[in-house]
């Protein structure tokens, strides 16, 4: 009986996950989905523009250049760590902070 209850709970979780994803897709289709601007961009009205801070622009450009030069995000991460360079990250309140890069941060960029 316990195995059956566990299976039902997994099914219910899967059903809830599917419903939330479909609700998110519907919001996106209607244009009501609110998504935070990625690092290096600011939202101006209904458009995204490059961050006016030149230091942020240069850091993002450096990440793209190093990934292109070295061929992999992991190699770019190692290079950034070797030279002790920080990358901009957005905090939950919208402010910009500079932190030691992680693989996920480079991958998101």
ABEGO torsion letter per residue (X at the ends): XAAAAAAAAAAAAAAAAAAAAAAAAAAAAAGABBBBBBBGBBBBEABBBBBABAAAAAAAAAAAAAAAAAGBAAAAAAAAAAAGBBBBBBBAAGBBBBBBBBAAAAAAX
